[in-house]
Amino acid sequence: MRIWITPGGYRIIRILSGRSNVFLLTNGEKNILIDTGSPFKWNKLEKRLKNLKVNLIDYLVLTHTHYDHAGNSKSIKEKYNAQIIVHRDEAALLTSGENILPNGTNPITRLIIRLFAKRFLSIAKYEPCQYDYLVDSALDLGNFGFNAYIMHTPGHTIGSMSIIIDNYVALVGDT
């Protein structure tokens, strides 16, 4: 795990890294988890949160709803009583546990997706989960106890979002 301190004194802790990152943003009283990792990383995520003595996650921000970012949403909501924040354009994907594959950026990736999309989508399904907050273009986290905001940054997916903390650092799911 790696820890950064922002100019405003918030701690950003990278809980998981690799294919996708999971971050914990804390002000010492409230916790925001950014993304969850894939379902097969649940045990590792749970263990690291326990080691940090995290018993409550106030909010879960999903940068987007691909399985490797939202795959443990239901478990986080149930175990840590988290309220889930997702972009409006991806809310239906979260509540169904579905993924949408990108088209591919070159002929080789387009061919791979065309050949293996159905198999991948069946493997990448995750437990459906209900959201609590929907984001359109932005959401100020000042009322949540943080000098931060969420902004819609479409590109990787139609509902991709980034979290800007202290106007200093941006946490982005996939670019």
N, C-alpha and C positions, 0 to 999 in steps of 0.2 A: 504494500500500500504506500501511496505517496500523499503528502499533505502540503497544501499551499495555504498561506494566510493572505487575504485580500487587504487593501488599504483600510477598509472599514472594520477589519478584525474578524471577518467570517472565515471559517475553516472550510476548505474544499478538500475532501479526502477521496482519492481514487480507490474504490473498493475492489473493482475487477477491471482487468485490462485484457487486451488480446483482440479477438474479432470485434468486440464492442466494449466500450468502457461503461462503468457504472460509477457515478459520483455521489457522495453525500455532501450536501451543503448544510452547515449548521451555524447558528448564532449562539450556541450554548444553551438555548432554551427550546428552540424549534429545529426540526430536521426536515430537509427536503432531499429526497432521493431522486436522482436524475437517471432514468432508464433502469432496467432490471437484469439485463443479460438474458441468455436463452434458458429454456427450462432445464437443460442438463447441467446448468451452473448453479441451480438453486441451493444445493448443499454448501457449496463454497461461499456463496453470497450470505446465506444465513449464518454460517460460522464466523465470517468476518464481521458481520454486524454484531453478533454476540460478543466477539472479542473487543469491540469498541463500546460495549455496554449500551447499545442502541436497543431500547425496548419499545419505542414509539417512533413512527415516521409520520409526521404531520401531513406531508404532501408527497405525491409521486408525480413527477413531470416526465412525460414520455416525449422524447424528441421526435419520434415517429413510431409507428406500430408494427414494424417488422419484428419477427419472432425473437431476434437476437437483442432487441431493445425493450420489448414489451412482454416477453414470454413468461415472466414471473409476476405479472401485475396482479392477478387474482390472489396469489399467495401473499404478496406484500400487503394488499388491501385487507385480507383476512387476519394475518398474523400481527401486523403492526398498526392496524386501524387507519391506514393511509387514505387520504382523499386524492383521487386521481385527476390529473390535469392533462388534457389531450386536445389537439386541434380539431375543430369542428369537422373538417374534411376527412378525418380518420376515425371518428367516433364509432361509426358502424363496423369498421374493421376490428376495433378493440372489443366491441360487444359480441362479435361473431368468432373472434380468434383467428380470422383469416389474414392472409398476406396477399399483396399484389406484387408481382415481379416486375422489375424494370424491363424495358425492351432490349437492352444491351446497347453498348456504345460503339461497337464495331462489328464487322461480319462474323467474327469468331464467337463473340459473346452472344450475339443474336442467335446463332446456330445452336449453341449450347442451351440457351434458354428455351428455344423452340423444341429441342429434343428431350429435355429433362424437366420442363416446367411442372407437369402434372405430378411427377414423382416427388419433386422438391416441395411443392405446395402441400402434399399430404404429410410429409415429414415435418414441415415448418409450422403446422397448425399448433395453436396453444390454447389454454383454457380461456374461454370468453370471460370478460370482466366489464362491470359497469363503471362508467366515469362519473365524476362529481362536478368538474368544471370544464367548460368548453372555451377554447381560445379562438378568436377570429384573426385579427391582425396583431394584437398585442395584449398582454396582461401584466399590469403593475403588481409586483409582489410586496409593495410597501405595506398594504393591509395584512400581509401574511407575516410581517416582522423582518423583512429583508429589503435592503437597498438594491433591488434587482428587478428585472422585468423579463418577460418571455416575449419573443418576437417571432412572427411567422417568417420562415426562411425556406420557401418551397424550392425544390430542385431535386434532391434525392428522392423525395416523395412529395405528393401534393400538399401534405400537411406537416412537413418538417418544421421543427421549431428549434430556436436557440435560446439559451438563458444567458443574460448579460448581468454580471454582478459588479457592483460598485463602479459601473462604467469603466471597468478595468480588464475584465476577463470574460470571454464567451465560452460557454460549454455547448458544443455542437455534436449531435449524434453521428451523422455521416455527412460528408460534404459532397 
